[in-house]
Amino acid sequence: MQPFIVEHLLGENVDVYCGGPDIFRGRVKACADNVLTLEQDDKYTHIAIDKIIAIWRA
């Protein structure tokens, strides 16, 4: 999934679903070493790529 994110979603605003009630939102800032980094309101969220169930443009 990492190559897909880097090639198609880098710099885009996305929603990320990892199961349960939580959906993570933000701009894709980086995707390396199997970690997706999102930025929103000057705060960063780091998500393990193997935990992502779905990702889509917001």
mmCIF file of the N, C-alpha and C atoms, coordinates in Angstrom:
data_MODEL
# 
_entry.id   MODEL 
# 
loop_
_atom_site.group_PDB 
_atom_site.id 
_atom_site.type_symbol 
_atom_site.label_atom_id 
_atom_site.label_alt_id 
_atom_site.label_comp_id 
_atom_site.label_asym_id 
_atom_site.label_entity_id 
_atom_site.label_seq_id 
_atom_site.pdbx_PDB_ins_code 
_atom_site.Cartn_x 
_atom_site.Cartn_y 
_atom_site.Cartn_z 
_atom_site.occupancy 
_atom_site.B_iso_or_equiv 
_atom_site.pdbx_formal_charge 
_atom_site.auth_seq_id 
_atom_site.auth_comp_id 
_atom_site.auth_asym_id 
_atom_site.auth_atom_id 
_atom_site.pdbx_PDB_model_num 
ATOM 1   N N  . MET A 1 1  ? 0.820   -1.197 0.000  1.00 0.00 ? 1  MET A N  1 
ATOM 2   C CA . MET A 1 1  ? 0.000   0.000  0.000  1.00 0.00 ? 1  MET A CA 1 
ATOM 3   C C  . MET A 1 1  ? 0.867   1.265  0.000  1.00 0.00 ? 1  MET A C  1 
ATOM 4   N N  . GLN A 1 2  ? 2.062   1.194  0.572  1.00 0.00 ? 2  GLN A N  1 
ATOM 5   C CA . GLN A 1 2  ? 2.919   2.378  0.650  1.00 0.00 ? 2  GLN A CA 1 
ATOM 6   C C  . GLN A 1 2  ? 3.186   2.994  -0.723 1.00 0.00 ? 2  GLN A C  1 
ATOM 7   N N  . PRO A 1 3  ? 3.550   2.207  -1.755 1.00 0.00 ? 3  PRO A N  1 
ATOM 8   C CA . PRO A 1 3  ? 3.758   2.828  -3.075 1.00 0.00 ? 3  PRO A CA 1 
ATOM 9   C C  . PRO A 1 3  ? 2.508   3.513  -3.616 1.00 0.00 ? 3  PRO A C  1 
ATOM 10  N N  . PHE A 1 4  ? 1.336   2.927  -3.380 1.00 0.00 ? 4  PHE A N  1 
ATOM 11  C CA . PHE A 1 4  ? 0.082   3.531  -3.842 1.00 0.00 ? 4  PHE A CA 1 
ATOM 12  C C  . PHE A 1 4  ? -0.128  4.885  -3.174 1.00 0.00 ? 4  PHE A C  1 
ATOM 13  N N  . ILE A 1 5  ? 0.068   4.952  -1.859 1.00 0.00 ? 5  ILE A N  1 
ATOM 14  C CA . ILE A 1 5  ? -0.134  6.206  -1.132 1.00 0.00 ? 5  ILE A CA 1 
ATOM 15  C C  . ILE A 1 5  ? 0.833   7.269  -1.626 1.00 0.00 ? 5  ILE A C  1 
ATOM 16  N N  . VAL A 1 6  ? 2.096   6.910  -1.771 1.00 0.00 ? 6  VAL A N  1 
ATOM 17  C CA . VAL A 1 6  ? 3.105   7.874  -2.218 1.00 0.00 ? 6  VAL A CA 1 
ATOM 18  C C  . VAL A 1 6  ? 2.797   8.373  -3.631 1.00 0.00 ? 6  VAL A C  1 
ATOM 19  N N  . GLU A 1 7  ? 2.388   7.458  -4.501 1.00 0.00 ? 7  GLU A N  1 
ATOM 20  C CA . GLU A 1 7  ? 2.165   7.823  -5.897 1.00 0.00 ? 7  GLU A CA 1 
ATOM 21  C C  . GLU A 1 7  ? 0.858   8.577  -6.125 1.00 0.00 ? 7  GLU A C  1 
ATOM 22  N N  . HIS A 1 8  ? -0.196  8.231  -5.384 1.00 0.00 ? 8  HIS A N  1 
ATOM 23  C CA . HIS A 1 8  ? -1.516  8.770  -5.687 1.00 0.00 ? 8  HIS A CA 1 
ATOM 24  C C  . HIS A 1 8  ? -2.088  9.731  -4.652 1.00 0.00 ? 8  HIS A C  1 
ATOM 25  N N  . LEU A 1 9  ? -1.604  9.691  -3.408 1.00 0.00 ? 9  LEU A N  1 
ATOM 26  C CA . LEU A 1 9  ? -2.265  10.472 -2.353 1.00 0.00 ? 9  LEU A CA 1 
ATOM 27  C C  . LEU A 1 9  ? -1.361  11.466 -1.629 1.00 0.00 ? 9  LEU A C  1 
ATOM 28  N N  . LEU A 1 10 ? -0.086  11.504 -1.930 1.00 0.00 ? 10 LEU A N  1 
ATOM 29  C CA . LEU A 1 10 ? 0.837   12.426 -1.255 1.00 0.00 ? 10 LEU A CA 1 
ATOM 30  C C  . LEU A 1 10 ? 0.367   13.865 -1.450 1.00 0.00 ? 10 LEU A C  1 
ATOM 31  N N  . GLY A 1 11 ? 0.185   14.583 -0.360 1.00 0.00 ? 11 GLY A N  1 
ATOM 32  C CA . GLY A 1 11 ? -0.271  15.968 -0.407 1.00 0.00 ? 11 GLY A CA 1 
ATOM 33  C C  . GLY A 1 11 ? -1.777  16.132 -0.428 1.00 0.00 ? 11 GLY A C  1 
ATOM 34  N N  . GLU A 1 12 ? -2.520  15.044 -0.527 1.00 0.00 ? 12 GLU A N  1 
ATOM 35  C CA . GLU A 1 12 ? -3.983  15.086 -0.578 1.00 0.00 ? 12 GLU A CA 1 
ATOM 36  C C  . GLU A 1 12 ? -4.579  15.025 0.828  1.00 0.00 ? 12 GLU A C  1 
ATOM 37  N N  . ASN A 1 13 ? -5.777  15.582 0.983  1.00 0.00 ? 13 ASN A N  1 
ATOM 38  C CA . ASN A 1 13 ? -6.538  15.410 2.219  1.00 0.00 ? 13 ASN A CA 1 
ATOM 39  C C  . ASN A 1 13 ? -7.263  14.078 2.132  1.00 0.00 ? 13 ASN A C  1 
ATOM 40  N N  . VAL A 1 14 ? -7.096  13.261 3.169  1.00 0.00 ? 14 VAL A N  1 
ATOM 41  C CA . VAL A 1 14 ? -7.672  11.925 3.158  1.00 0.00 ? 14 VAL A CA 1 
ATOM 42  C C  . VAL A 1 14 ? -8.362  11.607 4.478  1.00 0.00 ? 14 VAL A C  1 
ATOM 43  N N  . ASP A 1 15 ? -9.207  10.588 4.440  1.00 0.00 ? 15 ASP A N  1 
ATOM 44  C CA . ASP A 1 15 ? -9.759  9.946  5.621  1.00 0.00 ? 15 ASP A CA 1 
ATOM 45  C C  . ASP A 1 15 ? -9.196  8.533  5.634  1.00 0.00 ? 15 ASP A C  1 
ATOM 46  N N  . VAL A 1 16 ? -8.815  8.053  6.813  1.00 0.00 ? 16 VAL A N  1 
ATOM 47  C CA . VAL A 1 16 ? -8.223  6.731  6.951  1.00 0.00 ? 16 VAL A CA 1 
ATOM 48  C C  . VAL A 1 16 ? -9.023  5.945  7.979  1.00 0.00 ? 16 VAL A C  1 
ATOM 49  N N  . TYR A 1 17 ? -9.463  4.752  7.586  1.00 0.00 ? 17 TYR A N  1 
ATOM 50  C CA . TYR A 1 17 ? -10.221 3.880  8.484  1.00 0.00 ? 17 TYR A CA 1 
ATOM 51  C C  . TYR A 1 17 ? -9.367  2.679  8.866  1.00 0.00 ? 17 TYR A C  1 
ATOM 52  N N  . CYS A 1 18 ? -9.244  2.461  10.178 1.00 0.00 ? 18 CYS A N  1 
ATOM 53  C CA . CYS A 1 18 ? -8.436  1.354  10.692 1.00 0.00 ? 18 CYS A CA 1 
ATOM 54  C C  . CYS A 1 18 ? -9.276  0.373  11.512 1.00 0.00 ? 18 CYS A C  1 
ATOM 55  N N  . GLY A 1 19 ? -10.589 0.482  11.453 1.00 0.00 ? 19 GLY A N  1 
ATOM 56  C CA . GLY A 1 19 ? -11.473 -0.379 12.229 1.00 0.00 ? 19 GLY A CA 1 
ATOM 57  C C  . GLY A 1 19 ? -12.019 0.367  13.428 1.00 0.00 ? 19 GLY A C  1 
ATOM 58  N N  . GLY A 1 20 ? -13.103 -0.146 13.986 1.00 0.00 ? 20 GLY A N  1 
ATOM 59  C CA . GLY A 1 20 ? -13.700 0.516  15.141 1.00 0.00 ? 20 GLY A CA 1 
ATOM 60  C C  . GLY A 1 20 ? -14.342 1.833  14.766 1.00 0.00 ? 20 GLY A C  1 
ATOM 61  N N  . PRO A 1 21 ? -14.564 2.692  15.757 1.00 0.00 ? 21 PRO A N  1 
ATOM 62  C CA . PRO A 1 21 ? -15.293 3.938  15.506 1.00 0.00 ? 21 PRO A CA 1 
ATOM 63  C C  . PRO A 1 21 ? -14.423 5.089  14.982 1.00 0.00 ? 21 PRO A C  1 
ATOM 64  N N  . ASP A 1 22 ? -13.115 4.910  14.969 1.00 0.00 ? 22 ASP A N  1 
ATOM 65  C CA . ASP A 1 22 ? -12.231 6.033  14.637 1.00 0.00 ? 22 ASP A CA 1 
ATOM 66  C C  . ASP A 1 22 ? -11.912 6.121  13.153 1.00 0.00 ? 22 ASP A C  1 
ATOM 67  N N  . ILE A 1 23 ? -11.982 7.352  12.646 1.00 0.00 ? 23 ILE A N  1 
ATOM 68  C CA . ILE A 1 23 ? -11.507 7.677  11.307 1.00 0.00 ? 23 ILE A CA 1 
ATOM 69  C C  . ILE A 1 23 ? -10.508 8.810  11.468 1.00 0.00 ? 23 ILE A C  1 
ATOM 70  N N  . PHE A 1 24 ? -9.318  8.616  10.933 1.00 0.00 ? 24 PHE A N  1 
ATOM 71  C CA . PHE A 1 24 ? -8.270  9.631  11.014 1.00 0.00 ? 24 PHE A CA 1 
ATOM 72  C C  . PHE A 1 24 ? -8.348  10.503 9.772  1.00 0.00 ? 24 PHE A C  1 
ATOM 73  N N  . ARG A 1 25 ? -8.170  11.812 9.964  1.00 0.00 ? 25 ARG A N  1 
ATOM 74  C CA . ARG A 1 25 ? -8.265  12.751 8.854  1.00 0.00 ? 25 ARG A CA 1 
ATOM 75  C C  . ARG A 1 25 ? -7.039  13.648 8.818  1.00 0.00 ? 25 ARG A C  1 
ATOM 76  N N  . GLY A 1 26 ? -6.667  14.050 7.620  1.00 0.00 ? 26 GLY A N  1 
ATOM 77  C CA . GLY A 1 26 ? -5.572  14.994 7.481  1.00 0.00 ? 26 GLY A CA 1 
ATOM 78  C C  . GLY A 1 26 ? -4.957  14.946 6.099  1.00 0.00 ? 26 GLY A C  1 
ATOM 79  N N  . ARG A 1 27 ? -3.947  15.798 5.915  1.00 0.00 ? 27 ARG A N  1 
ATOM 80  C CA . ARG A 1 27 ? -3.199  15.845 4.654  1.00 0.00 ? 27 ARG A CA 1 
ATOM 81  C C  . ARG A 1 27 ? -2.041  14.867 4.753  1.00 0.00 ? 27 ARG A C  1 
ATOM 82  N N  . VAL A 1 28 ? -1.868  14.059 3.708  1.00 0.00 ? 28 VAL A N  1 
ATOM 83  C CA . VAL A 1 28 ? -0.761  13.101 3.688  1.00 0.00 ? 28 VAL A CA 1 
ATOM 84  C C  . VAL A 1 28 ? 0.546   13.882 3.551  1.00 0.00 ? 28 VAL A C  1 
ATOM 85  N N  . LYS A 1 29 ? 1.350   13.854 4.614  1.00 0.00 ? 29 LYS A N  1 
ATOM 86  C CA . LYS A 1 29 ? 2.634   14.563 4.620  1.00 0.00 ? 29 LYS A CA 1 
ATOM 87  C C  . LYS A 1 29 ? 3.779   13.646 4.222  1.00 0.00 ? 29 LYS A C  1 
ATOM 88  N N  . ALA A 1 30 ? 3.692   12.371 4.617  1.00 0.00 ? 30 ALA A N  1 
ATOM 89  C CA . ALA A 1 30 ? 4.774   11.428 4.318  1.00 0.00 ? 30 ALA A CA 1 
ATOM 90  C C  . ALA A 1 30 ? 4.239   10.014 4.416  1.00 0.00 ? 30 ALA A C  1 
ATOM 91  N N  . CYS A 1 31 ? 4.957   9.112  3.770  1.00 0.00 ? 31 CYS A N  1 
ATOM 92  C CA . CYS A 1 31 ? 4.644   7.693  3.861  1.00 0.00 ? 31 CYS A CA 1 
ATOM 93  C C  . CYS A 1 31 ? 5.956   6.953  3.642  1.00 0.00 ? 31 CYS A C  1 
ATOM 94  N N  . ALA A 1 32 ? 6.558   6.500  4.730  1.00 0.00 ? 32 ALA A N  1 
ATOM 95  C CA . ALA A 1 32 ? 7.847   5.827  4.663  1.00 0.00 ? 32 ALA A CA 1 
ATOM 96  C C  . ALA A 1 32 ? 7.969   4.843  5.814  1.00 0.00 ? 32 ALA A C  1 
ATOM 97  N N  . ASP A 1 33 ? 8.784   3.820  5.623  1.00 0.00 ? 33 ASP A N  1 
ATOM 98  C CA . ASP A 1 33 ? 9.039   2.819  6.669  1.00 0.00 ? 33 ASP A CA 1 
ATOM 99  C C  . ASP A 1 33 ? 7.743   2.234  7.220  1.00 0.00 ? 33 ASP A C  1 
ATOM 100 N N  . ASN A 1 34 ? 6.757   2.040  6.323  1.00 0.00 ? 34 ASN A N  1 
ATOM 101 C CA . ASN A 1 34 ? 5.459   1.456  6.682  1.00 0.00 ? 34 ASN A CA 1 
ATOM 102 C C  . ASN A 1 34 ? 4.671   2.291  7.680  1.00 0.00 ? 34 ASN A C  1 
ATOM 103 N N  . VAL A 1 35 ? 4.875   3.613  7.669  1.00 0.00 ? 35 VAL A N  1 
ATOM 104 C CA . VAL A 1 35 ? 4.133   4.529  8.523  1.00 0.00 ? 35 VAL A CA 1 
ATOM 105 C C  . VAL A 1 35 ? 3.583   5.663  7.661  1.00 0.00 ? 35 VAL A C  1 
ATOM 106 N N  . LEU A 1 36 ? 2.288   5.909  7.787  1.00 0.00 ? 36 LEU A N  1 
ATOM 107 C CA . LEU A 1 36 ? 1.634   7.022  7.110  1.00 0.00 ? 36 LEU A CA 1 
ATOM 108 C C  . LEU A 1 36 ? 1.568   8.191  8.083  1.00 0.00 ? 36 LEU A C  1 
ATOM 109 N N  . THR A 1 37 ? 1.996   9.370  7.632  1.00 0.00 ? 37 THR A N  1 
ATOM 110 C CA . THR A 1 37 ? 1.950   10.558 8.466  1.00 0.00 ? 37 THR A CA 1 
ATOM 111 C C  . THR A 1 37 ? 0.929   11.538 7.894  1.00 0.00 ? 37 THR A C  1 
ATOM 112 N N  . LEU A 1 38 ? -0.057  11.877 8.731  1.00 0.00 ? 38 LEU A N  1 
ATOM 113 C CA . LEU A 1 38 ? -1.078  12.855 8.370  1.00 0.00 ? 38 LEU A CA 1 
ATOM 114 C C  . LEU A 1 38 ? -0.867  14.116 9.189  1.00 0.00 ? 38 LEU A C  1 
ATOM 115 N N  . GLU A 1 39 ? -1.177  15.268 8.606  1.00 0.00 ? 39 GLU A N  1 
ATOM 116 C CA . GLU A 1 39 ? -1.075  16.550 9.316  1.00 0.00 ? 39 GLU A CA 1 
ATOM 117 C C  . GLU A 1 39 ? -2.415  17.246 9.236  1.00 0.00 ? 39 GLU A C  1 
ATOM 118 N N  . GLN A 1 40 ? -2.892  17.723 10.387 1.00 0.00 ? 40 GLN A N  1 
ATOM 119 C CA . GLN A 1 40 ? -4.115  18.514 10.439 1.00 0.00 ? 40 GLN A CA 1 
ATOM 120 C C  . GLN A 1 40 ? -4.010  19.472 11.617 1.00 0.00 ? 40 GLN A C  1 
ATOM 121 N N  . ASP A 1 41 ? -4.250  20.741 11.360 1.00 0.00 ? 41 ASP A N  1 
ATOM 122 C CA . ASP A 1 41 ? -4.191  21.779 12.391 1.00 0.00 ? 41 ASP A CA 1 
ATOM 123 C C  . ASP A 1 41 ? -2.850  21.783 13.120 1.00 0.00 ? 41 ASP A C  1 
ATOM 124 N N  . ASP A 1 42 ? -1.760  21.657 12.369 1.00 0.00 ? 42 ASP A N  1 
ATOM 125 C CA . ASP A 1 42 ? -0.392  21.659 12.905 1.00 0.00 ? 42 ASP A CA 1 
ATOM 126 C C  . ASP A 1 42 ? -0.135  20.516 13.883 1.00 0.00 ? 42 ASP A C  1 
ATOM 127 N N  . LYS A 1 43 ? -0.918  19.449 13.798 1.00 0.00 ? 43 LYS A N  1 
ATOM 128 C CA . LYS A 1 43 ? -0.706  18.243 14.604 1.00 0.00 ? 43 LYS A CA 1 
ATOM 129 C C  . LYS A 1 43 ? -0.513  17.074 13.660 1.00 0.00 ? 43 LYS A C  1 
ATOM 130 N N  . TYR A 1 44 ? 0.342   16.138 14.053 1.00 0.00 ? 44 TYR A N  1 
ATOM 131 C CA . TYR A 1 44 ? 0.660   14.996 13.206 1.00 0.00 ? 44 TYR A CA 1 
ATOM 132 C C  . TYR A 1 44 ? 0.114   13.709 13.803 1.00 0.00 ? 44 TYR A C  1 
ATOM 133 N N  . THR A 1 45 ? -0.403  12.860 12.923 1.00 0.00 ? 45 THR A N  1 
ATOM 134 C CA . THR A 1 45 ? -0.851  11.521 13.304 1.00 0.00 ? 45 THR A CA 1 
ATOM 135 C C  . THR A 1 45 ? -0.035  10.535 12.490 1.00 0.00 ? 45 THR A C  1 
ATOM 136 N N  . HIS A 1 46 ? 0.514   9.520  13.164 1.00 0.00 ? 46 HIS A N  1 
ATOM 137 C CA . HIS A 1 46 ? 1.318   8.495  12.502 1.00 0.00 ? 46 HIS A CA 1 
ATOM 138 C C  . HIS A 1 46 ? 0.551   7.176  12.606 1.00 0.00 ? 46 HIS A C  1 
ATOM 139 N N  . ILE A 1 47 ? 0.336   6.540  11.468 1.00 0.00 ? 47 ILE A N  1 
ATOM 140 C CA . ILE A 1 47 ? -0.475  5.324  11.406 1.00 0.00 ? 47 ILE A CA 1 
ATOM 141 C C  . ILE A 1 47 ? 0.340   4.216  10.759 1.00 0.00 ? 47 ILE A C  1 
ATOM 142 N N  . ALA A 1 48 ? 0.360   3.047  11.397 1.00 0.00 ? 48 ALA A N  1 
ATOM 143 C CA . ALA A 1 48 ? 1.016   1.876  10.814 1.00 0.00 ? 48 ALA A CA 1 
ATOM 144 C C  . ALA A 1 48 ? 0.223   1.441  9.578  1.00 0.00 ? 48 ALA A C  1 
ATOM 145 N N  . ILE A 1 49 ? 0.883   1.355  8.450  1.00 0.00 ? 49 ILE A N  1 
ATOM 146 C CA . ILE A 1 49 ? 0.209   1.056  7.191  1.00 0.00 ? 49 ILE A CA 1 
ATOM 147 C C  . ILE A 1 49 ? -0.503  -0.297 7.239  1.00 0.00 ? 49 ILE A C  1 
ATOM 148 N N  . ASP A 1 50 ? 0.067   -1.272 7.932  1.00 0.00 ? 50 ASP A N  1 
ATOM 149 C CA . ASP A 1 50 ? -0.572  -2.596 7.969  1.00 0.00 ? 50 ASP A CA 1 
ATOM 150 C C  . ASP A 1 50 ? -1.875  -2.606 8.761  1.00 0.00 ? 50 ASP A C  1 
ATOM 151 N N  . LYS A 1 51 ? -2.203  -1.510 9.457  1.00 0.00 ? 51 LYS A N  1 
ATOM 152 C CA . LYS A 1 51 ? -3.462  -1.403 10.201 1.00 0.00 ? 51 LYS A CA 1 
ATOM 153 C C  . LYS A 1 51 ? -4.563  -0.720 9.402  1.00 0.00 ? 51 LYS A C  1 
ATOM 154 N N  . ILE A 1 52 ? -4.211  -0.155 8.237  1.00 0.00 ? 52 ILE A N  1 
ATOM 155 C CA . ILE A 1 52 ? -5.188  0.569  7.417  1.00 0.00 ? 52 ILE A CA 1 
ATOM 156 C C  . ILE A 1 52 ? -6.096  -0.412 6.703  1.00 0.00 ? 52 ILE A C  1 
ATOM 157 N N  . ILE A 1 53 ? -7.402  -0.217 6.881  1.00 0.00 ? 53 ILE A N  1 
ATOM 158 C CA . ILE A 1 53 ? -8.399  -1.021 6.170  1.00 0.00 ? 53 ILE A CA 1 
ATOM 159 C C  . ILE A 1 53 ? -8.836  -0.308 4.899  1.00 0.00 ? 53 ILE A C  1 
ATOM 160 N N  . ALA A 1 54 ? -9.037  1.007  4.997  1.00 0.00 ? 54 ALA A N  1 
ATOM 161 C CA . ALA A 1 54 ? -9.482  1.782  3.831  1.00 0.00 ? 54 ALA A CA 1 
ATOM 162 C C  . ALA A 1 54 ? -8.934  3.198  3.937  1.00 0.00 ? 54 ALA A C  1 
ATOM 163 N N  . ILE A 1 55 ? -8.682  3.809  2.789  1.00 0.00 ? 55 ILE A N  1 
ATOM 164 C CA . ILE A 1 55 ? -8.224  5.203  2.724  1.00 0.00 ? 55 ILE A CA 1 
ATOM 165 C C  . ILE A 1 55 ? -8.886  5.837  1.498  1.00 0.00 ? 55 ILE A C  1 
ATOM 166 N N  . TRP A 1 56 ? -9.377  7.079  1.672  1.00 0.00 ? 56 TRP A N  1 
ATOM 167 C CA . TRP A 1 56 ? -10.017 7.754  0.560  1.00 0.00 ? 56 TRP A CA 1 
ATOM 168 C C  . TRP A 1 56 ? -9.801  9.254  0.661  1.00 0.00 ? 56 TRP A C  1 
ATOM 169 N N  . ARG A 1 57 ? -9.892  9.924  -0.493 1.00 0.00 ? 57 ARG A N  1 
ATOM 170 C CA . ARG A 1 57 ? -9.760  11.383 -0.511 1.00 0.00 ? 57 ARG A CA 1 
ATOM 171 C C  . ARG A 1 57 ? -10.945 11.992 0.219  1.00 0.00 ? 57 ARG A C  1 
ATOM 172 N N  . ALA A 1 58 ? -10.658 13.025 1.011  1.00 0.00 ? 58 ALA A N  1 
ATOM 173 C CA . ALA A 1 58 ? -11.721 13.683 1.783  1.00 0.00 ? 58 ALA A CA 1 
ATOM 174 C C  . ALA A 1 58 ? -12.421 14.719 0.920  1.00 0.00 ? 58 ALA A C  1 
# 
